[in-house]
Amino acid sequence: MEVKPTYLGTMISLATVAFGLIAAGAWNKLIADVIAVFLKPGSGVVAELIYAVLVTILAIVVVNSLGKLAEREKAAK
């Protein structure tokens, strides 16, 4: 049985996204637990705001770093 390249590419993409979501969930839990150490349980909206801001800053730093890495790789070729 022959597997079409487009089918294989789609399956690889789906598996990559699935593992990415699992990793994102794990990081989400870790970050939430670390923030909970510094904030009282039941802090409500303030705790959620702090969490959202920290996660946004982390996302910006990671995406920016990955973009710079991709630019360096492209320039090296």
mmCIF file of the N, C-alpha and C atoms, coordinates in Angstrom:
data_MODEL
# 
_entry.id   MODEL 
# 
loop_
_atom_site.group_PDB 
_atom_site.id 
_atom_site.type_symbol 
_atom_site.label_atom_id 
_atom_site.label_alt_id 
_atom_site.label_comp_id 
_atom_site.label_asym_id 
_atom_site.label_entity_id 
_atom_site.label_seq_id 
_atom_site.pdbx_PDB_ins_code 
_atom_site.Cartn_x 
_atom_site.Cartn_y 
_atom_site.Cartn_z 
_atom_site.occupancy 
_atom_site.B_iso_or_equiv 
_atom_site.pdbx_formal_charge 
_atom_site.auth_seq_id 
_atom_site.auth_comp_id 
_atom_site.auth_asym_id 
_atom_site.auth_atom_id 
_atom_site.pdbx_PDB_model_num 
ATOM 1   N N  . MET A 1 1  ? 0.836  -1.181 0.000  1.00 0.00 ? 1  MET A N  1 
ATOM 2   C CA . MET A 1 1  ? 0.000  0.000  0.000  1.00 0.00 ? 1  MET A CA 1 
ATOM 3   C C  . MET A 1 1  ? 0.878  1.240  0.000  1.00 0.00 ? 1  MET A C  1 
ATOM 4   N N  . GLU A 1 2  ? 0.623  2.141  -0.922 1.00 0.00 ? 2  GLU A N  1 
ATOM 5   C CA . GLU A 1 2  ? 1.415  3.355  -1.063 1.00 0.00 ? 2  GLU A CA 1 
ATOM 6   C C  . GLU A 1 2  ? 0.766  4.501  -0.289 1.00 0.00 ? 2  GLU A C  1 
ATOM 7   N N  . VAL A 1 3  ? 1.572  5.246  0.448  1.00 0.00 ? 3  VAL A N  1 
ATOM 8   C CA . VAL A 1 3  ? 1.080  6.398  1.189  1.00 0.00 ? 3  VAL A CA 1 
ATOM 9   C C  . VAL A 1 3  ? 1.422  7.648  0.394  1.00 0.00 ? 3  VAL A C  1 
ATOM 10  N N  . LYS A 1 4  ? 0.412  8.463  0.122  1.00 0.00 ? 4  LYS A N  1 
ATOM 11  C CA . LYS A 1 4  ? 0.635  9.685  -0.648 1.00 0.00 ? 4  LYS A CA 1 
ATOM 12  C C  . LYS A 1 4  ? 1.396  10.690 0.204  1.00 0.00 ? 4  LYS A C  1 
ATOM 13  N N  . PRO A 1 5  ? 2.319  11.423 -0.420 1.00 0.00 ? 5  PRO A N  1 
ATOM 14  C CA . PRO A 1 5  ? 3.101  12.410 0.338  1.00 0.00 ? 5  PRO A CA 1 
ATOM 15  C C  . PRO A 1 5  ? 2.237  13.455 1.043  1.00 0.00 ? 5  PRO A C  1 
ATOM 16  N N  . THR A 1 6  ? 1.129  13.868 0.422  1.00 0.00 ? 6  THR A N  1 
ATOM 17  C CA . THR A 1 6  ? 0.282  14.880 1.066  1.00 0.00 ? 6  THR A CA 1 
ATOM 18  C C  . THR A 1 6  ? -0.378 14.318 2.320  1.00 0.00 ? 6  THR A C  1 
ATOM 19  N N  . TYR A 1 7  ? -0.749 13.041 2.271  1.00 0.00 ? 7  TYR A N  1 
ATOM 20  C CA . TYR A 1 7  ? -1.351 12.391 3.440  1.00 0.00 ? 7  TYR A CA 1 
ATOM 21  C C  . TYR A 1 7  ? -0.328 12.321 4.567  1.00 0.00 ? 7  TYR A C  1 
ATOM 22  N N  . LEU A 1 8  ? 0.890  11.897 4.237  1.00 0.00 ? 8  LEU A N  1 
ATOM 23  C CA . LEU A 1 8  ? 1.948  11.796 5.248  1.00 0.00 ? 8  LEU A CA 1 
ATOM 24  C C  . LEU A 1 8  ? 2.267  13.164 5.839  1.00 0.00 ? 8  LEU A C  1 
ATOM 25  N N  . GLY A 1 9  ? 2.337  14.187 5.000  1.00 0.00 ? 9  GLY A N  1 
ATOM 26  C CA . GLY A 1 9  ? 2.606  15.539 5.483  1.00 0.00 ? 9  GLY A CA 1 
ATOM 27  C C  . GLY A 1 9  ? 1.514  16.035 6.412  1.00 0.00 ? 9  GLY A C  1 
ATOM 28  N N  . THR A 1 10 ? 0.272  15.717 6.063  1.00 0.00 ? 10 THR A N  1 
ATOM 29  C CA . THR A 1 10 ? -0.863 16.108 6.913  1.00 0.00 ? 10 THR A CA 1 
ATOM 30  C C  . THR A 1 10 ? -0.801 15.406 8.256  1.00 0.00 ? 10 THR A C  1 
ATOM 31  N N  . MET A 1 11 ? -0.481 14.127 8.261  1.00 0.00 ? 11 MET A N  1 
ATOM 32  C CA . MET A 1 11 ? -0.394 13.376 9.511  1.00 0.00 ? 11 MET A CA 1 
ATOM 33  C C  . MET A 1 11 ? 0.741  13.906 10.392 1.00 0.00 ? 11 MET A C  1 
ATOM 34  N N  . ILE A 1 12 ? 1.852  14.256 9.782  1.00 0.00 ? 12 ILE A N  1 
ATOM 35  C CA . ILE A 1 12 ? 2.974  14.822 10.545 1.00 0.00 ? 12 ILE A CA 1 
ATOM 36  C C  . ILE A 1 12 ? 2.564  16.166 11.152 1.00 0.00 ? 12 ILE A C  1 
ATOM 37  N N  . SER A 1 13 ? 1.873  16.985 10.363 1.00 0.00 ? 13 SER A N  1 
ATOM 38  C CA . SER A 1 13 ? 1.410  18.283 10.873 1.00 0.00 ? 13 SER A CA 1 
ATOM 39  C C  . SER A 1 13 ? 0.435  18.103 12.031 1.00 0.00 ? 13 SER A C  1 
ATOM 40  N N  . LEU A 1 14 ? -0.501 17.185 11.900 1.00 0.00 ? 14 LEU A N  1 
ATOM 41  C CA . LEU A 1 14 ? -1.476 16.951 12.960 1.00 0.00 ? 14 LEU A CA 1 
ATOM 42  C C  . LEU A 1 14 ? -0.802 16.450 14.238 1.00 0.00 ? 14 LEU A C  1 
ATOM 43  N N  . ALA A 1 15 ? 0.147  15.535 14.093 1.00 0.00 ? 15 ALA A N  1 
ATOM 44  C CA . ALA A 1 15 ? 0.858  15.013 15.260 1.00 0.00 ? 15 ALA A CA 1 
ATOM 45  C C  . ALA A 1 15 ? 1.668  16.124 15.936 1.00 0.00 ? 15 ALA A C  1 
ATOM 46  N N  . THR A 1 16 ? 2.283  16.986 15.132 1.00 0.00 ? 16 THR A N  1 
ATOM 47  C CA . THR A 1 16 ? 3.068  18.092 15.677 1.00 0.00 ? 16 THR A CA 1 
ATOM 48  C C  . THR A 1 16 ? 2.176  19.048 16.463 1.00 0.00 ? 16 THR A C  1 
ATOM 49  N N  . VAL A 1 17 ? 1.024  19.377 15.904 1.00 0.00 ? 17 VAL A N  1 
ATOM 50  C CA . VAL A 1 17 ? 0.093  20.268 16.587 1.00 0.00 ? 17 VAL A CA 1 
ATOM 51  C C  . VAL A 1 17 ? -0.419 19.622 17.875 1.00 0.00 ? 17 VAL A C  1 
ATOM 52  N N  . ALA A 1 18 ? -0.736 18.331 17.818 1.00 0.00 ? 18 ALA A N  1 
ATOM 53  C CA . ALA A 1 18 ? -1.239 17.636 19.003 1.00 0.00 ? 18 ALA A CA 1 
ATOM 54  C C  . ALA A 1 18 ? -0.212 17.659 20.132 1.00 0.00 ? 18 ALA A C  1 
ATOM 55  N N  . PHE A 1 19 ? 1.037  17.343 19.814 1.00 0.00 ? 19 PHE A N  1 
ATOM 56  C CA . PHE A 1 19 ? 2.067  17.372 20.849 1.00 0.00 ? 19 PHE A CA 1 
ATOM 57  C C  . PHE A 1 19 ? 2.332  18.801 21.321 1.00 0.00 ? 19 PHE A C  1 
ATOM 58  N N  . GLY A 1 20 ? 2.201  19.767 20.433 1.00 0.00 ? 20 GLY A N  1 
ATOM 59  C CA . GLY A 1 20 ? 2.352  21.171 20.819 1.00 0.00 ? 20 GLY A CA 1 
ATOM 60  C C  . GLY A 1 20 ? 1.291  21.591 21.821 1.00 0.00 ? 20 GLY A C  1 
ATOM 61  N N  . LEU A 1 21 ? 0.051  21.137 21.596 1.00 0.00 ? 21 LEU A N  1 
ATOM 62  C CA . LEU A 1 21 ? -1.025 21.452 22.545 1.00 0.00 ? 21 LEU A CA 1 
ATOM 63  C C  . LEU A 1 21 ? -0.795 20.798 23.898 1.00 0.00 ? 21 LEU A C  1 
ATOM 64  N N  . ILE A 1 22 ? -0.295 19.583 23.886 1.00 0.00 ? 22 ILE A N  1 
ATOM 65  C CA . ILE A 1 22 ? 0.001  18.891 25.144 1.00 0.00 ? 22 ILE A CA 1 
ATOM 66  C C  . ILE A 1 22 ? 1.100  19.632 25.900 1.00 0.00 ? 22 ILE A C  1 
ATOM 67  N N  . ALA A 1 23 ? 2.148  20.034 25.171 1.00 0.00 ? 23 ALA A N  1 
ATOM 68  C CA . ALA A 1 23 ? 3.241  20.780 25.799 1.00 0.00 ? 23 ALA A CA 1 
ATOM 69  C C  . ALA A 1 23 ? 2.749  22.126 26.326 1.00 0.00 ? 23 ALA A C  1 
ATOM 70  N N  . ALA A 1 24 ? 1.883  22.798 25.565 1.00 0.00 ? 24 ALA A N  1 
ATOM 71  C CA . ALA A 1 24 ? 1.340  24.083 26.007 1.00 0.00 ? 24 ALA A CA 1 
ATOM 72  C C  . ALA A 1 24 ? 0.525  23.914 27.288 1.00 0.00 ? 24 ALA A C  1 
ATOM 73  N N  . GLY A 1 25 ? -0.242 22.842 27.365 1.00 0.00 ? 25 GLY A N  1 
ATOM 74  C CA . GLY A 1 25 ? -1.011 22.577 28.580 1.00 0.00 ? 25 GLY A CA 1 
ATOM 75  C C  . GLY A 1 25 ? -0.111 22.343 29.779 1.00 0.00 ? 25 GLY A C  1 
ATOM 76  N N  . ALA A 1 26 ? 0.981  21.625 29.556 1.00 0.00 ? 26 ALA A N  1 
ATOM 77  C CA . ALA A 1 26 ? 1.917  21.366 30.649 1.00 0.00 ? 26 ALA A CA 1 
ATOM 78  C C  . ALA A 1 26 ? 2.570  22.668 31.123 1.00 0.00 ? 26 ALA A C  1 
ATOM 79  N N  . TRP A 1 27 ? 2.994  23.516 30.176 1.00 0.00 ? 27 TRP A N  1 
ATOM 80  C CA . TRP A 1 27 ? 3.591  24.798 30.542 1.00 0.00 ? 27 TRP A CA 1 
ATOM 81  C C  . TRP A 1 27 ? 2.573  25.682 31.231 1.00 0.00 ? 27 TRP A C  1 
ATOM 82  N N  . ASN A 1 28 ? 1.331  25.655 30.755 1.00 0.00 ? 28 ASN A N  1 
ATOM 83  C CA . ASN A 1 28 ? 0.264  26.440 31.364 1.00 0.00 ? 28 ASN A CA 1 
ATOM 84  C C  . ASN A 1 28 ? 0.093  26.066 32.834 1.00 0.00 ? 28 ASN A C  1 
ATOM 85  N N  . LYS A 1 29 ? 0.071  24.781 33.109 1.00 0.00 ? 29 LYS A N  1 
ATOM 86  C CA . LYS A 1 29 ? -0.088 24.311 34.493 1.00 0.00 ? 29 LYS A CA 1 
ATOM 87  C C  . LYS A 1 29 ? 1.104  24.730 35.346 1.00 0.00 ? 29 LYS A C  1 
ATOM 88  N N  . LEU A 1 30 ? 2.311  24.574 34.804 1.00 0.00 ? 30 LEU A N  1 
ATOM 89  C CA . LEU A 1 30 ? 3.511  24.959 35.544 1.00 0.00 ? 30 LEU A CA 1 
ATOM 90  C C  . LEU A 1 30 ? 3.487  26.444 35.880 1.00 0.00 ? 30 LEU A C  1 
ATOM 91  N N  . ILE A 1 31 ? 3.198  27.278 34.901 1.00 0.00 ? 31 ILE A N  1 
ATOM 92  C CA . ILE A 1 31 ? 3.187  28.720 35.136 1.00 0.00 ? 31 ILE A CA 1 
ATOM 93  C C  . ILE A 1 31 ? 2.110  29.091 36.155 1.00 0.00 ? 31 ILE A C  1 
ATOM 94  N N  . ALA A 1 32 ? 0.936  28.482 36.030 1.00 0.00 ? 32 ALA A N  1 
ATOM 95  C CA . ALA A 1 32 ? -0.149 28.750 36.978 1.00 0.00 ? 32 ALA A CA 1 
ATOM 96  C C  . ALA A 1 32 ? 0.247  28.331 38.393 1.00 0.00 ? 32 ALA A C  1 
ATOM 97  N N  . ASP A 1 33 ? 0.914  27.194 38.518 1.00 0.00 ? 33 ASP A N  1 
ATOM 98  C CA . ASP A 1 33 ? 1.351  26.727 39.842 1.00 0.00 ? 33 ASP A CA 1 
ATOM 99  C C  . ASP A 1 33 ? 2.415  27.635 40.439 1.00 0.00 ? 33 ASP A C  1 
ATOM 100 N N  . VAL A 1 34 ? 3.335  28.113 39.612 1.00 0.00 ? 34 VAL A N  1 
ATOM 101 C CA . VAL A 1 34 ? 4.378  29.019 40.105 1.00 0.00 ? 34 VAL A CA 1 
ATOM 102 C C  . VAL A 1 34 ? 3.762  30.332 40.566 1.00 0.00 ? 34 VAL A C  1 
ATOM 103 N N  . ILE A 1 35 ? 2.821  30.848 39.815 1.00 0.00 ? 35 ILE A N  1 
ATOM 104 C CA . ILE A 1 35 ? 2.159  32.094 40.206 1.00 0.00 ? 35 ILE A CA 1 
ATOM 105 C C  . ILE A 1 35 ? 1.359  31.889 41.486 1.00 0.00 ? 35 ILE A C  1 
ATOM 106 N N  . ALA A 1 36 ? 0.734  30.719 41.629 1.00 0.00 ? 36 ALA A N  1 
ATOM 107 C CA . ALA A 1 36 ? -0.051 30.427 42.834 1.00 0.00 ? 36 ALA A CA 1 
ATOM 108 C C  . ALA A 1 36 ? 0.810  30.432 44.088 1.00 0.00 ? 36 ALA A C  1 
ATOM 109 N N  . VAL A 1 37 ? 2.104  30.158 43.951 1.00 0.00 ? 37 VAL A N  1 
ATOM 110 C CA . VAL A 1 37 ? 3.007  30.192 45.099 1.00 0.00 ? 37 VAL A CA 1 
ATOM 111 C C  . VAL A 1 37 ? 3.098  31.613 45.653 1.00 0.00 ? 37 VAL A C  1 
ATOM 112 N N  . PHE A 1 38 ? 3.047  32.608 44.745 1.00 0.00 ? 38 PHE A N  1 
ATOM 113 C CA . PHE A 1 38 ? 3.226  33.993 45.157 1.00 0.00 ? 38 PHE A CA 1 
ATOM 114 C C  . PHE A 1 38 ? 1.916  34.725 45.438 1.00 0.00 ? 38 PHE A C  1 
ATOM 115 N N  . LEU A 1 39 ? 0.800  34.192 44.973 1.00 0.00 ? 39 LEU A N  1 
ATOM 116 C CA . LEU A 1 39 ? -0.489 34.835 45.200 1.00 0.00 ? 39 LEU A CA 1 
ATOM 117 C C  . LEU A 1 39 ? -1.371 33.936 46.057 1.00 0.00 ? 39 LEU A C  1 
ATOM 118 N N  . LYS A 1 40 ? -2.193 34.558 46.879 1.00 0.00 ? 40 LYS A N  1 
ATOM 119 C CA . LYS A 1 40 ? -3.109 33.785 47.711 1.00 0.00 ? 40 LYS A CA 1 
ATOM 120 C C  . LYS A 1 40 ? -4.174 33.137 46.835 1.00 0.00 ? 40 LYS A C  1 
ATOM 121 N N  . PRO A 1 41 ? -4.575 31.915 47.171 1.00 0.00 ? 41 PRO A N  1 
ATOM 122 C CA . PRO A 1 41 ? -5.684 31.315 46.438 1.00 0.00 ? 41 PRO A CA 1 
ATOM 123 C C  . PRO A 1 41 ? -6.939 32.180 46.600 1.00 0.00 ? 41 PRO A C  1 
ATOM 124 N N  . GLY A 1 42 ? -7.698 32.274 45.546 1.00 0.00 ? 42 GLY A N  1 
ATOM 125 C CA . GLY A 1 42 ? -8.907 33.078 45.588 1.00 0.00 ? 42 GLY A CA 1 
ATOM 126 C C  . GLY A 1 42 ? -8.665 34.552 45.361 1.00 0.00 ? 42 GLY A C  1 
ATOM 127 N N  . SER A 1 43 ? -7.496 34.893 44.817 1.00 0.00 ? 43 SER A N  1 
ATOM 128 C CA . SER A 1 43 ? -7.202 36.301 44.539 1.00 0.00 ? 43 SER A CA 1 
ATOM 129 C C  . SER A 1 43 ? -8.068 36.844 43.400 1.00 0.00 ? 43 SER A C  1 
ATOM 130 N N  . GLY A 1 44 ? -8.714 35.961 42.666 1.00 0.00 ? 44 GLY A N  1 
ATOM 131 C CA . GLY A 1 44 ? -9.689 36.358 41.658 1.00 0.00 ? 44 GLY A CA 1 
ATOM 132 C C  . GLY A 1 44 ? -9.109 37.050 40.453 1.00 0.00 ? 44 GLY A C  1 
ATOM 133 N N  . VAL A 1 45 ? -9.719 38.177 40.113 1.00 0.00 ? 45 VAL A N  1 
ATOM 134 C CA . VAL A 1 45 ? -9.407 38.887 38.885 1.00 0.00 ? 45 VAL A CA 1 
ATOM 135 C C  . VAL A 1 45 ? -7.962 39.374 38.863 1.00 0.00 ? 45 VAL A C  1 
ATOM 136 N N  . VAL A 1 46 ? -7.457 39.810 39.983 1.00 0.00 ? 46 VAL A N  1 
ATOM 137 C CA . VAL A 1 46 ? -6.080 40.309 40.035 1.00 0.00 ? 46 VAL A CA 1 
ATOM 138 C C  . VAL A 1 46 ? -5.102 39.182 39.678 1.00 0.00 ? 46 VAL A C  1 
ATOM 139 N N  . ALA A 1 47 ? -5.313 38.011 40.250 1.00 0.00 ? 47 ALA A N  1 
ATOM 140 C CA . ALA A 1 47 ? -4.436 36.873 39.957 1.00 0.00 ? 47 ALA A CA 1 
ATOM 141 C C  . ALA A 1 47 ? -4.526 36.481 38.484 1.00 0.00 ? 47 ALA A C  1 
ATOM 142 N N  . GLU A 1 48 ? -5.722 36.489 37.924 1.00 0.00 ? 48 GLU A N  1 
ATOM 143 C CA . GLU A 1 48 ? -5.884 36.144 36.519 1.00 0.00 ? 48 GLU A CA 1 
ATOM 144 C C  . GLU A 1 48 ? -5.238 37.182 35.618 1.00 0.00 ? 48 GLU A C  1 
ATOM 145 N N  . LEU A 1 49 ? -5.334 38.454 35.993 1.00 0.00 ? 49 LEU A N  1 
ATOM 146 C CA . LEU A 1 49 ? -4.691 39.514 35.215 1.00 0.00 ? 49 LEU A CA 1 
ATOM 147 C C  . LEU A 1 49 ? -3.177 39.357 35.234 1.00 0.00 ? 49 LEU A C  1 
ATOM 148 N N  . ILE A 1 50 ? -2.622 39.123 36.411 1.00 0.00 ? 50 ILE A N  1 
ATOM 149 C CA . ILE A 1 50 ? -1.167 38.935 36.530 1.00 0.00 ? 50 ILE A CA 1 
ATOM 150 C C  . ILE A 1 50 ? -0.735 37.722 35.705 1.00 0.00 ? 50 ILE A C  1 
ATOM 151 N N  . TYR A 1 51 ? -1.489 36.640 35.793 1.00 0.00 ? 51 TYR A N  1 
ATOM 152 C CA . TYR A 1 51 ? -1.195 35.431 35.030 1.00 0.00 ? 51 TYR A CA 1 
ATOM 153 C C  . TYR A 1 51 ? -1.227 35.725 33.534 1.00 0.00 ? 51 TYR A C  1 
ATOM 154 N N  . ALA A 1 52 ? -2.260 36.410 33.069 1.00 0.00 ? 52 ALA A N  1 
ATOM 155 C CA . ALA A 1 52 ? -2.391 36.716 31.641 1.00 0.00 ? 52 ALA A CA 1 
ATOM 156 C C  . ALA A 1 52 ? -1.238 37.595 31.154 1.00 0.00 ? 52 ALA A C  1 
ATOM 157 N N  . VAL A 1 53 ? -0.857 38.579 31.954 1.00 0.00 ? 53 VAL A N  1 
ATOM 158 C CA . VAL A 1 53 ? 0.247  39.471 31.575 1.00 0.00 ? 53 VAL A CA 1 
ATOM 159 C C  . VAL A 1 53 ? 1.561  38.694 31.512 1.00 0.00 ? 53 VAL A C  1 
ATOM 160 N N  . LEU A 1 54 ? 1.824  37.871 32.519 1.00 0.00 ? 54 LEU A N  1 
ATOM 161 C CA . LEU A 1 54 ? 3.072  37.094 32.523 1.00 0.00 ? 54 LEU A CA 1 
ATOM 162 C C  . LEU A 1 54 ? 3.133  36.114 31.355 1.00 0.00 ? 54 LEU A C  1 
ATOM 163 N N  . VAL A 1 55 ? 2.038  35.451 31.062 1.00 0.00 ? 55 VAL A N  1 
ATOM 164 C CA . VAL A 1 55 ? 2.014  34.498 29.949 1.00 0.00 ? 55 VAL A CA 1 
ATOM 165 C C  . VAL A 1 55 ? 2.198  35.240 28.622 1.00 0.00 ? 55 VAL A C  1 
ATOM 166 N N  . THR A 1 56 ? 1.594  36.407 28.499 1.00 0.00 ? 56 THR A N  1 
ATOM 167 C CA . THR A 1 56 ? 1.751  37.198 27.276 1.00 0.00 ? 56 THR A CA 1 
ATOM 168 C C  . THR A 1 56 ? 3.196  37.627 27.091 1.00 0.00 ? 56 THR A C  1 
ATOM 169 N N  . ILE A 1 57 ? 3.819  38.096 28.156 1.00 0.00 ? 57 ILE A N  1 
ATOM 170 C CA . ILE A 1 57 ? 5.231  38.490 28.075 1.00 0.00 ? 57 ILE A CA 1 
ATOM 171 C C  . ILE A 1 57 ? 6.102  37.293 27.704 1.00 0.00 ? 57 ILE A C  1 
ATOM 172 N N  . LEU A 1 58 ? 5.856  36.156 28.334 1.00 0.00 ? 58 LEU A N  1 
ATOM 173 C CA . LEU A 1 58 ? 6.607  34.944 28.012 1.00 0.00 ? 58 LEU A CA 1 
ATOM 174 C C  . LEU A 1 58 ? 6.416  34.559 26.546 1.00 0.00 ? 58 LEU A C  1 
ATOM 175 N N  . ALA A 1 59 ? 5.192  34.629 26.057 1.00 0.00 ? 59 ALA A N  1 
ATOM 176 C CA . ALA A 1 59 ? 4.918  34.280 24.654 1.00 0.00 ? 59 ALA A CA 1 
ATOM 177 C C  . ALA A 1 59 ? 5.655  35.220 23.706 1.00 0.00 ? 59 ALA A C  1 
ATOM 178 N N  . ILE A 1 60 ? 5.674  36.506 24.015 1.00 0.00 ? 60 ILE A N  1 
ATOM 179 C CA . ILE A 1 60 ? 6.371  37.476 23.169 1.00 0.00 ? 60 ILE A CA 1 
ATOM 180 C C  . ILE A 1 60 ? 7.864  37.186 23.138 1.00 0.00 ? 60 ILE A C  1 
ATOM 181 N N  . VAL A 1 61 ? 8.439  36.911 24.293 1.00 0.00 ? 61 VAL A N  1 
ATOM 182 C CA . VAL A 1 61 ? 9.874  36.614 24.360 1.00 0.00 ? 61 VAL A CA 1 
ATOM 183 C C  . VAL A 1 61 ? 10.212 35.352 23.558 1.00 0.00 ? 61 VAL A C  1 
ATOM 184 N N  . VAL A 1 62 ? 9.414  34.306 23.722 1.00 0.00 ? 62 VAL A N  1 
ATOM 185 C CA . VAL A 1 62 ? 9.688  33.041 23.019 1.00 0.00 ? 62 VAL A CA 1 
ATOM 186 C C  . VAL A 1 62 ? 9.530  33.209 21.511 1.00 0.00 ? 62 VAL A C  1 
ATOM 187 N N  . VAL A 1 63 ? 8.438  33.840 21.070 1.00 0.00 ? 63 VAL A N  1 
ATOM 188 C CA . VAL A 1 63 ? 8.204  34.019 19.639 1.00 0.00 ? 63 VAL A CA 1 
ATOM 189 C C  . VAL A 1 63 ? 9.281  34.917 19.034 1.00 0.00 ? 63 VAL A C  1 
ATOM 190 N N  . ASN A 1 64 ? 9.663  35.963 19.748 1.00 0.00 ? 64 ASN A N  1 
ATOM 191 C CA . ASN A 1 64 ? 10.721 36.850 19.272 1.00 0.00 ? 64 ASN A CA 1 
ATOM 192 C C  . ASN A 1 64 ? 12.041 36.098 19.148 1.00 0.00 ? 64 ASN A C  1 
ATOM 193 N N  . SER A 1 65 ? 12.368 35.300 20.139 1.00 0.00 ? 65 SER A N  1 
ATOM 194 C CA . SER A 1 65 ? 13.606 34.521 20.105 1.00 0.00 ? 65 SER A CA 1 
ATOM 195 C C  . SER A 1 65 ? 13.599 33.523 18.955 1.00 0.00 ? 65 SER A C  1 
ATOM 196 N N  . LEU A 1 66 ? 12.487 32.850 18.743 1.00 0.00 ? 66 LEU A N  1 
ATOM 197 C CA . LEU A 1 66 ? 12.390 31.897 17.632 1.00 0.00 ? 66 LEU A CA 1 
ATOM 198 C C  . LEU A 1 66 ? 12.502 32.609 16.283 1.00 0.00 ? 66 LEU A C  1 
ATOM 199 N N  . GLY A 1 67 ? 11.928 33.796 16.177 1.00 0.00 ? 67 GLY A N  1 
ATOM 200 C CA . GLY A 1 67 ? 12.050 34.572 14.943 1.00 0.00 ? 67 GLY A CA 1 
ATOM 201 C C  . GLY A 1 67 ? 13.484 34.949 14.653 1.00 0.00 ? 67 GLY A C  1 
ATOM 202 N N  . LYS A 1 68 ? 14.204 35.383 15.680 1.00 0.00 ? 68 LYS A N  1 
ATOM 203 C CA . LYS A 1 68 ? 15.618 35.725 15.502 1.00 0.00 ? 68 LYS A CA 1 
ATOM 204 C C  . LYS A 1 68 ? 16.437 34.503 15.114 1.00 0.00 ? 68 LYS A C  1 
ATOM 205 N N  . LEU A 1 69 ? 16.135 33.360 15.729 1.00 0.00 ? 69 LEU A N  1 
ATOM 206 C CA . LEU A 1 69 ? 16.824 32.119 15.385 1.00 0.00 ? 69 LEU A CA 1 
ATOM 207 C C  . LEU A 1 69 ? 16.568 31.746 13.928 1.00 0.00 ? 69 LEU A C  1 
ATOM 208 N N  . ALA A 1 70 ? 15.326 31.890 13.479 1.00 0.00 ? 70 ALA A N  1 
ATOM 209 C CA . ALA A 1 70 ? 14.988 31.576 12.087 1.00 0.00 ? 70 ALA A CA 1 
ATOM 210 C C  . ALA A 1 70 ? 15.712 32.516 11.128 1.00 0.00 ? 70 ALA A C  1 
ATOM 211 N N  . GLU A 1 71 ? 15.827 33.786 11.490 1.00 0.00 ? 71 GLU A N  1 
ATOM 212 C CA . GLU A 1 71 ? 16.554 34.753 10.652 1.00 0.00 ? 71 GLU A CA 1 
ATOM 213 C C  . GLU A 1 71 ? 18.029 34.387 10.558 1.00 0.00 ? 71 GLU A C  1 
ATOM 214 N N  . ARG A 1 72 ? 18.631 33.979 11.684 1.00 0.00 ? 72 ARG A N  1 
ATOM 215 C CA . ARG A 1 72 ? 20.039 33.581 11.681 1.00 0.00 ? 72 ARG A CA 1 
ATOM 216 C C  . ARG A 1 72 ? 20.248 32.344 10.808 1.00 0.00 ? 72 ARG A C  1 
ATOM 217 N N  . GLU A 1 73 ? 19.338 31.402 10.901 1.00 0.00 ? 73 GLU A N  1 
ATOM 218 C CA . GLU A 1 73 ? 19.442 30.179 10.082 1.00 0.00 ? 73 GLU A CA 1 
ATOM 219 C C  . GLU A 1 73 ? 19.309 30.517 8.606  1.00 0.00 ? 73 GLU A C  1 
ATOM 220 N N  . LYS A 1 74 ? 18.396 31.408 8.277  1.00 0.00 ? 74 LYS A N  1 
ATOM 221 C CA . LYS A 1 74 ? 18.170 31.800 6.884  1.00 0.00 ? 74 LYS A CA 1 
ATOM 222 C C  . LYS A 1 74 ? 19.397 32.529 6.350  1.00 0.00 ? 74 LYS A C  1 
ATOM 223 N N  . ALA A 1 75 ? 19.997 33.391 7.168  1.00 0.00 ? 75 ALA A N  1 
ATOM 224 C CA . ALA A 1 75 ? 21.177 34.144 6.755  1.00 0.00 ? 75 ALA A CA 1 
ATOM 225 C C  . ALA A 1 75 ? 22.399 33.241 6.593  1.00 0.00 ? 75 ALA A C  1 
ATOM 226 N N  . ALA A 1 76 ? 22.450 32.165 7.357  1.00 0.00 ? 76 ALA A N  1 
ATOM 227 C CA . ALA A 1 76 ? 23.593 31.255 7.299  1.00 0.00 ? 76 ALA A CA 1 
ATOM 228 C C  . ALA A 1 76 ? 23.601 30.421 6.013  1.00 0.00 ? 76 ALA A C  1 
ATOM 229 N N  . LYS A 1 77 ? 22.442 30.287 5.386  1.00 0.00 ? 77 LYS A N  1 
ATOM 230 C CA . LYS A 1 77 ? 22.368 29.471 4.161  1.00 0.00 ? 77 LYS A CA 1 
ATOM 231 C C  . LYS A 1 77 ? 22.722 30.230 2.940  1.00 0.00 ? 77 LYS A C  1 
# 
